[in-house]
Amino acid sequence: MNLNRVRACKASLPSIHRILTLILVVSGLGATASAQEVALQVDSSKSTVKFTLGDALHTVRGTFKVARGTLRFEPASGTISGEIVVDAKSGESGSGMRDRKMHKEILESDRYPEISFRPAMVEGATATGKFSARVRGMFSIHGVDREITVPAEVDIEPDHWSASVHFTVPYEKWGMKNPSTMFLRVSDSVEIDLAAVGSVVR
């Protein structure tokens, strides 16, 4: 009886070995996948968008509020998906008259209430730490999508991340109205500075 049990145990060892190997392989694949991709949640309360518009007399500065954002990033390939959404109606420059004109005549924010950036590729990325990169994606403003590539300073830590991006929006070339008048001339493009921060989910 004991001899038969020993033989049965020996016969079953290859099967057990194969099962354990399969479990380890699957577990390893899952760990690799989770290590490759990270979810970057945007903290809208701590993220900011600033704009700068020059005119003949002085420089106009203002802000927009970040509404929401979630990104999924694979450092190994540089691919990234998701979006960062800005509340177009939140734009303000400190002058009620100027802001009403901006929302009514330029942004038409009642009709186009959101401005968004949907990144697709990050060049020069590393898995963790600070790095300088170029981010390519679709920028949507005034109801139209345009592909842009912007420089970015990024810092990805185990539980949090941050990124700062600066780029120029040639709003007049993109079909939006220039608010210049006979007595006031302003630039036909606006400088944008985005500072995004949030948490990392691995």
ChimeraX commands (.cxc) that place a marker at each C-alpha (Angstrom):
marker #1 position 0.00,0.00,0.00 radius 0.5
marker #1 position 2.77,2.42,0.96 radius 0.5
marker #1 position 4.73,1.55,-2.17 radius 0.5
marker #1 position 1.73,2.37,-4.37 radius 0.5
marker #1 position 1.33,5.72,-2.66 radius 0.5
marker #1 position 4.97,6.56,-3.25 radius 0.5
marker #1 position 4.63,5.63,-6.93 radius 0.5
marker #1 position 1.48,7.77,-7.26 radius 0.5
marker #1 position 3.20,10.72,-5.65 radius 0.5
marker #1 position 6.19,10.38,-7.99 radius 0.5
marker #1 position 3.88,10.22,-11.01 radius 0.5
marker #1 position 2.05,13.36,-9.96 radius 0.5
marker #1 position 5.20,15.44,-9.41 radius 0.5
marker #1 position 5.63,16.47,-13.09 radius 0.5
marker #1 position 2.01,17.68,-13.20 radius 0.5
marker #1 position 2.43,19.66,-10.00 radius 0.5
marker #1 position 5.66,21.12,-11.35 radius 0.5
marker #1 position 3.94,22.24,-14.57 radius 0.5
marker #1 position 1.10,23.87,-12.62 radius 0.5
marker #1 position 3.49,25.74,-10.35 radius 0.5
marker #1 position 5.54,26.87,-13.36 radius 0.5
marker #1 position 2.41,28.15,-15.09 radius 0.5
marker #1 position 1.34,30.06,-11.96 radius 0.5
marker #1 position 4.76,31.68,-11.68 radius 0.5
marker #1 position 4.80,32.66,-15.35 radius 0.5
marker #1 position 1.32,34.21,-15.20 radius 0.5
marker #1 position 2.20,36.03,-11.99 radius 0.5
marker #1 position 5.38,37.32,-13.56 radius 0.5
marker #1 position 3.54,38.59,-16.61 radius 0.5
marker #1 position 1.05,40.39,-14.42 radius 0.5
marker #1 position 3.81,41.99,-12.38 radius 0.5
marker #1 position 5.63,43.06,-15.53 radius 0.5
marker #1 position 2.49,44.62,-16.99 radius 0.5
marker #1 position 1.72,46.50,-13.81 radius 0.5
marker #1 position 5.31,47.72,-13.62 radius 0.5
marker #1 position 5.18,48.98,-17.19 radius 0.5
marker #1 position 1.97,50.99,-16.97 radius 0.5
marker #1 position 1.04,53.58,-14.38 radius 0.5
marker #1 position -2.13,55.59,-13.91 radius 0.5
marker #1 position -1.60,59.30,-13.32 radius 0.5
marker #1 position -4.54,60.95,-11.58 radius 0.5
marker #1 position -4.70,64.74,-11.86 radius 0.5
marker #1 position -5.42,66.75,-8.71 radius 0.5
marker #1 position -7.47,69.60,-10.18 radius 0.5
marker #1 position -7.37,71.61,-6.94 radius 0.5
marker #1 position -3.56,71.83,-7.09 radius 0.5
marker #1 position -3.06,72.04,-10.87 radius 0.5
marker #1 position -3.00,75.41,-12.63 radius 0.5
marker #1 position -3.17,76.92,-16.10 radius 0.5
marker #1 position -1.79,80.42,-16.66 radius 0.5
marker #1 position -1.96,82.49,-19.84 radius 0.5
marker #1 position 0.01,85.52,-20.98 radius 0.5
marker #1 position -1.09,87.87,-23.76 radius 0.5
marker #1 position 1.00,90.85,-24.78 radius 0.5
marker #1 position -0.30,94.17,-26.07 radius 0.5
marker #1 position 1.24,97.52,-26.97 radius 0.5
marker #1 position 0.94,98.97,-23.46 radius 0.5
marker #1 position 1.21,96.10,-21.02 radius 0.5
marker #1 position 1.04,92.35,-20.61 radius 0.5
marker #1 position -2.26,90.65,-19.75 radius 0.5
marker #1 position -2.01,87.67,-17.43 radius 0.5
marker #1 position -4.76,85.33,-16.32 radius 0.5
marker #1 position -5.69,81.85,-15.23 radius 0.5
marker #1 position -7.97,78.91,-16.01 radius 0.5
marker #1 position -9.04,76.10,-13.70 radius 0.5
marker #1 position -8.28,72.45,-14.40 radius 0.5
marker #1 position -11.54,70.51,-14.36 radius 0.5
marker #1 position -10.29,66.92,-14.33 radius 0.5
marker #1 position -7.71,64.56,-15.76 radius 0.5
marker #1 position -6.57,60.94,-15.87 radius 0.5
marker #1 position -3.62,59.55,-17.82 radius 0.5
marker #1 position -2.25,56.04,-18.41 radius 0.5
marker #1 position 1.47,55.97,-19.11 radius 0.5
marker #1 position 3.88,53.24,-20.26 radius 0.5
marker #1 position 7.45,54.52,-19.68 radius 0.5
marker #1 position 9.05,51.67,-21.64 radius 0.5
marker #1 position 7.28,52.54,-24.89 radius 0.5
marker #1 position 6.53,56.20,-24.19 radius 0.5
marker #1 position 2.86,55.72,-25.04 radius 0.5
marker #1 position 0.32,57.67,-23.02 radius 0.5
marker #1 position -3.46,58.03,-23.17 radius 0.5
marker #1 position -6.24,59.89,-21.38 radius 0.5
marker #1 position -6.79,63.63,-21.16 radius 0.5
marker #1 position -6.45,66.78,-19.09 radius 0.5
marker #1 position -9.56,68.98,-19.27 radius 0.5
marker #1 position -9.66,72.71,-18.53 radius 0.5
marker #1 position -12.82,74.66,-17.73 radius 0.5
marker #1 position -12.95,77.32,-20.48 radius 0.5
marker #1 position -15.58,79.31,-18.57 radius 0.5
marker #1 position -13.21,79.72,-15.61 radius 0.5
marker #1 position -10.80,81.96,-17.53 radius 0.5
marker #1 position -10.17,85.32,-15.89 radius 0.5
marker #1 position -7.61,88.10,-16.20 radius 0.5
marker #1 position -8.69,90.51,-13.47 radius 0.5
marker #1 position -10.80,92.74,-15.70 radius 0.5
marker #1 position -14.53,91.97,-15.91 radius 0.5
marker #1 position -14.99,93.85,-19.19 radius 0.5
marker #1 position -11.99,92.16,-20.81 radius 0.5
marker #1 position -13.04,88.71,-19.56 radius 0.5
marker #1 position -16.59,89.09,-20.85 radius 0.5
marker #1 position -15.17,89.96,-24.27 radius 0.5
marker #1 position -12.82,86.96,-24.10 radius 0.5
marker #1 position -15.61,84.53,-23.29 radius 0.5
marker #1 position -18.21,85.97,-25.64 radius 0.5
marker #1 position -16.17,86.86,-28.72 radius 0.5
marker #1 position -12.96,84.81,-28.63 radius 0.5
marker #1 position -13.39,81.56,-26.73 radius 0.5
marker #1 position -17.19,81.45,-27.08 radius 0.5
marker #1 position -17.06,79.46,-23.86 radius 0.5
marker #1 position -20.83,79.01,-23.60 radius 0.5
marker #1 position -20.66,77.08,-26.86 radius 0.5
marker #1 position -17.26,75.45,-26.23 radius 0.5
marker #1 position -17.04,75.02,-22.42 radius 0.5
marker #1 position -13.98,72.75,-22.36 radius 0.5
marker #1 position -10.36,72.97,-23.48 radius 0.5
marker #1 position -8.48,69.67,-23.45 radius 0.5
marker #1 position -5.18,68.00,-24.18 radius 0.5
marker #1 position -5.06,64.29,-25.09 radius 0.5
marker #1 position -1.42,63.13,-25.13 radius 0.5
marker #1 position -0.34,60.16,-27.24 radius 0.5
marker #1 position 3.46,59.90,-27.02 radius 0.5
marker #1 position 6.20,61.01,-24.62 radius 0.5
marker #1 position 9.73,61.21,-26.04 radius 0.5
marker #1 position 12.60,61.02,-23.54 radius 0.5
marker #1 position 10.63,59.44,-20.69 radius 0.5
marker #1 position 12.02,57.38,-17.83 radius 0.5
marker #1 position 10.10,55.11,-15.46 radius 0.5
marker #1 position 10.71,57.22,-12.36 radius 0.5
marker #1 position 12.36,60.44,-11.27 radius 0.5
marker #1 position 12.79,63.75,-13.08 radius 0.5
marker #1 position 13.21,64.01,-16.84 radius 0.5
marker #1 position 12.78,66.46,-19.71 radius 0.5
marker #1 position 10.53,65.26,-22.52 radius 0.5
marker #1 position 8.55,66.19,-25.58 radius 0.5
marker #1 position 4.87,65.30,-25.48 radius 0.5
marker #1 position 2.82,64.85,-28.65 radius 0.5
marker #1 position -0.95,64.84,-28.61 radius 0.5
marker #1 position -4.23,66.49,-29.61 radius 0.5
marker #1 position -5.09,69.93,-28.25 radius 0.5
marker #1 position -8.77,70.84,-28.46 radius 0.5
marker #1 position -9.92,74.46,-28.20 radius 0.5
marker #1 position -12.89,76.31,-29.67 radius 0.5
marker #1 position -14.31,72.98,-30.83 radius 0.5
marker #1 position -11.37,72.02,-33.05 radius 0.5
marker #1 position -8.62,69.39,-32.53 radius 0.5
marker #1 position -5.04,70.18,-33.50 radius 0.5
marker #1 position -1.93,68.04,-33.10 radius 0.5
marker #1 position 0.84,69.70,-31.12 radius 0.5
marker #1 position 4.20,68.71,-29.62 radius 0.5
marker #1 position 5.21,70.50,-26.43 radius 0.5
marker #1 position 8.26,70.43,-24.12 radius 0.5
marker #1 position 7.62,69.18,-20.60 radius 0.5
marker #1 position 9.48,68.86,-17.31 radius 0.5
marker #1 position 8.20,65.73,-15.55 radius 0.5
marker #1 position 8.77,64.15,-12.14 radius 0.5
marker #1 position 7.28,60.70,-11.42 radius 0.5
marker #1 position 7.70,59.40,-7.88 radius 0.5
marker #1 position 6.27,56.20,-6.31 radius 0.5
marker #1 position 3.06,57.87,-5.10 radius 0.5
marker #1 position 2.87,61.27,-6.80 radius 0.5
marker #1 position 3.82,63.07,-10.02 radius 0.5
marker #1 position 4.10,66.55,-11.48 radius 0.5
marker #1 position 4.59,68.09,-14.92 radius 0.5
marker #1 position 5.07,71.61,-16.24 radius 0.5
marker #1 position 4.40,72.46,-19.88 radius 0.5
marker #1 position 4.82,75.71,-21.82 radius 0.5
marker #1 position 3.50,76.28,-25.33 radius 0.5
marker #1 position 2.05,78.94,-27.63 radius 0.5
marker #1 position -1.47,79.02,-29.01 radius 0.5
marker #1 position -1.72,81.02,-32.27 radius 0.5
marker #1 position -5.41,81.61,-31.64 radius 0.5
marker #1 position -5.96,83.94,-34.61 radius 0.5
marker #1 position -4.48,81.42,-37.06 radius 0.5
marker #1 position -6.69,78.78,-35.43 radius 0.5
marker #1 position -9.86,80.67,-36.31 radius 0.5
marker #1 position -10.50,82.67,-33.16 radius 0.5
marker #1 position -11.10,86.41,-33.17 radius 0.5
marker #1 position -8.33,88.87,-32.35 radius 0.5
marker #1 position -9.65,91.34,-29.75 radius 0.5
marker #1 position -7.52,94.24,-31.05 radius 0.5
marker #1 position -9.25,97.56,-31.64 radius 0.5
marker #1 position -8.27,100.82,-33.31 radius 0.5
marker #1 position -6.66,102.01,-30.09 radius 0.5
marker #1 position -5.37,98.73,-28.67 radius 0.5
marker #1 position -3.29,96.12,-30.42 radius 0.5
marker #1 position -2.67,92.72,-28.85 radius 0.5
marker #1 position -0.62,89.74,-29.90 radius 0.5
marker #1 position -2.21,87.19,-32.23 radius 0.5
marker #1 position -0.96,84.35,-30.02 radius 0.5
marker #1 position -1.12,83.54,-26.31 radius 0.5
marker #1 position 1.46,81.83,-24.10 radius 0.5
marker #1 position 0.17,78.92,-21.98 radius 0.5
marker #1 position 1.79,77.44,-18.87 radius 0.5
marker #1 position 0.30,74.25,-17.45 radius 0.5
marker #1 position 1.42,72.92,-14.07 radius 0.5
marker #1 position -0.21,69.56,-13.34 radius 0.5
marker #1 position 0.20,67.49,-10.18 radius 0.5
marker #1 position -1.47,64.37,-8.88 radius 0.5
marker #1 position -1.18,60.84,-7.57 radius 0.5
marker #1 position 0.35,57.69,-9.08 radius 0.5
marker #1 position -1.55,54.38,-9.14 radius 0.5
marker #1 position 0.54,51.34,-10.13 radius 0.5
marker link #1:1,2 radius 0.2
marker link #1:2,3 radius 0.2
marker link #1:3,4 radius 0.2
marker link #1:4,5 radius 0.2
marker link #1:5,6 radius 0.2
marker link #1:6,7 radius 0.2
marker link #1:7,8 radius 0.2
marker link #1:8,9 radius 0.2
marker link #1:9,10 radius 0.2
marker link #1:10,11 radius 0.2
marker link #1:11,12 radius 0.2
marker link #1:12,13 radius 0.2
marker link #1:13,14 radius 0.2
marker link #1:14,15 radius 0.2
marker link #1:15,16 radius 0.2
marker link #1:16,17 radius 0.2
marker link #1:17,18 radius 0.2
marker link #1:18,19 radius 0.2
marker link #1:19,20 radius 0.2
marker link #1:20,21 radius 0.2
marker link #1:21,22 radius 0.2
marker link #1:22,23 radius 0.2
marker link #1:23,24 radius 0.2
marker link #1:24,25 radius 0.2
marker link #1:25,26 radius 0.2
marker link #1:26,27 radius 0.2
marker link #1:27,28 radius 0.2
marker link #1:28,29 radius 0.2
marker link #1:29,30 radius 0.2
marker link #1:30,31 radius 0.2
marker link #1:31,32 radius 0.2
marker link #1:32,33 radius 0.2
marker link #1:33,34 radius 0.2
marker link #1:34,35 radius 0.2
marker link #1:35,36 radius 0.2
marker link #1:36,37 radius 0.2
marker link #1:37,38 radius 0.2
marker link #1:38,39 radius 0.2
marker link #1:39,40 radius 0.2
marker link #1:40,41 radius 0.2
marker link #1:41,42 radius 0.2
marker link #1:42,43 radius 0.2
marker link #1:43,44 radius 0.2
marker link #1:44,45 radius 0.2
marker link #1:45,46 radius 0.2
marker link #1:46,47 radius 0.2
marker link #1:47,48 radius 0.2
marker link #1:48,49 radius 0.2
marker link #1:49,50 radius 0.2
marker link #1:50,51 radius 0.2
marker link #1:51,52 radius 0.2
marker link #1:52,53 radius 0.2
marker link #1:53,54 radius 0.2
marker link #1:54,55 radius 0.2
marker link #1:55,56 radius 0.2
marker link #1:56,57 radius 0.2
marker link #1:57,58 radius 0.2
marker link #1:58,59 radius 0.2
marker link #1:59,60 radius 0.2
marker link #1:60,61 radius 0.2
marker link #1:61,62 radius 0.2
marker link #1:62,63 radius 0.2
marker link #1:63,64 radius 0.2
marker link #1:64,65 radius 0.2
marker link #1:65,66 radius 0.2
marker link #1:66,67 radius 0.2
marker link #1:67,68 radius 0.2
marker link #1:68,69 radius 0.2
marker link #1:69,70 radius 0.2
marker link #1:70,71 radius 0.2
marker link #1:71,72 radius 0.2
marker link #1:72,73 radius 0.2
marker link #1:73,74 radius 0.2
marker link #1:74,75 radius 0.2
marker link #1:75,76 radius 0.2
marker link #1:76,77 radius 0.2
marker link #1:77,78 radius 0.2
marker link #1:78,79 radius 0.2
marker link #1:79,80 radius 0.2
marker link #1:80,81 radius 0.2
marker link #1:81,82 radius 0.2
marker link #1:82,83 radius 0.2
marker link #1:83,84 radius 0.2
marker link #1:84,85 radius 0.2
marker link #1:85,86 radius 0.2
marker link #1:86,87 radius 0.2
marker link #1:87,88 radius 0.2
marker link #1:88,89 radius 0.2
marker link #1:89,90 radius 0.2
marker link #1:90,91 radius 0.2
marker link #1:91,92 radius 0.2
marker link #1:92,93 radius 0.2
marker link #1:93,94 radius 0.2
marker link #1:94,95 radius 0.2
marker link #1:95,96 radius 0.2
marker link #1:96,97 radius 0.2
marker link #1:97,98 radius 0.2
marker link #1:98,99 radius 0.2
marker link #1:99,100 radius 0.2
marker link #1:100,101 radius 0.2
marker link #1:101,102 radius 0.2
marker link #1:102,103 radius 0.2
marker link #1:103,104 radius 0.2
marker link #1:104,105 radius 0.2
marker link #1:105,106 radius 0.2
marker link #1:106,107 radius 0.2
marker link #1:107,108 radius 0.2
marker link #1:108,109 radius 0.2
marker link #1:109,110 radius 0.2
marker link #1:110,111 radius 0.2
marker link #1:111,112 radius 0.2
marker link #1:112,113 radius 0.2
marker link #1:113,114 radius 0.2
marker link #1:114,115 radius 0.2
marker link #1:115,116 radius 0.2
marker link #1:116,117 radius 0.2
marker link #1:117,118 radius 0.2
marker link #1:118,119 radius 0.2
marker link #1:119,120 radius 0.2
marker link #1:120,121 radius 0.2
marker link #1:121,122 radius 0.2
marker link #1:122,123 radius 0.2
marker link #1:123,124 radius 0.2
marker link #1:124,125 radius 0.2
marker link #1:125,126 radius 0.2
marker link #1:126,127 radius 0.2
marker link #1:127,128 radius 0.2
marker link #1:128,129 radius 0.2
marker link #1:129,130 radius 0.2
marker link #1:130,131 radius 0.2
marker link #1:131,132 radius 0.2
marker link #1:132,133 radius 0.2
marker link #1:133,134 radius 0.2
marker link #1:134,135 radius 0.2
marker link #1:135,136 radius 0.2
marker link #1:136,137 radius 0.2
marker link #1:137,138 radius 0.2
marker link #1:138,139 radius 0.2
marker link #1:139,140 radius 0.2
marker link #1:140,141 radius 0.2
marker link #1:141,142 radius 0.2
marker link #1:142,143 radius 0.2
marker link #1:143,144 radius 0.2
marker link #1:144,145 radius 0.2
marker link #1:145,146 radius 0.2
marker link #1:146,147 radius 0.2
marker link #1:147,148 radius 0.2
marker link #1:148,149 radius 0.2
marker link #1:149,150 radius 0.2
marker link #1:150,151 radius 0.2
marker link #1:151,152 radius 0.2
marker link #1:152,153 radius 0.2
marker link #1:153,154 radius 0.2
marker link #1:154,155 radius 0.2
marker link #1:155,156 radius 0.2
marker link #1:156,157 radius 0.2
marker link #1:157,158 radius 0.2
marker link #1:158,159 radius 0.2
marker link #1:159,160 radius 0.2
marker link #1:160,161 radius 0.2
marker link #1:161,162 radius 0.2
marker link #1:162,163 radius 0.2
marker link #1:163,164 radius 0.2
marker link #1:164,165 radius 0.2
marker link #1:165,166 radius 0.2
marker link #1:166,167 radius 0.2
marker link #1:167,168 radius 0.2
marker link #1:168,169 radius 0.2
marker link #1:169,170 radius 0.2
marker link #1:170,171 radius 0.2
marker link #1:171,172 radius 0.2
marker link #1:172,173 radius 0.2
marker link #1:173,174 radius 0.2
marker link #1:174,175 radius 0.2
marker link #1:175,176 radius 0.2
marker link #1:176,177 radius 0.2
marker link #1:177,178 radius 0.2
marker link #1:178,179 radius 0.2
marker link #1:179,180 radius 0.2
marker link #1:180,181 radius 0.2
marker link #1:181,182 radius 0.2
marker link #1:182,183 radius 0.2
marker link #1:183,184 radius 0.2
marker link #1:184,185 radius 0.2
marker link #1:185,186 radius 0.2
marker link #1:186,187 radius 0.2
marker link #1:187,188 radius 0.2
marker link #1:188,189 radius 0.2
marker link #1:189,190 radius 0.2
marker link #1:190,191 radius 0.2
marker link #1:191,192 radius 0.2
marker link #1:192,193 radius 0.2
marker link #1:193,194 radius 0.2
marker link #1:194,195 radius 0.2
marker link #1:195,196 radius 0.2
marker link #1:196,197 radius 0.2
marker link #1:197,198 radius 0.2
marker link #1:198,199 radius 0.2
marker link #1:199,200 radius 0.2
marker link #1:200,201 radius 0.2
marker link #1:201,202 radius 0.2
view
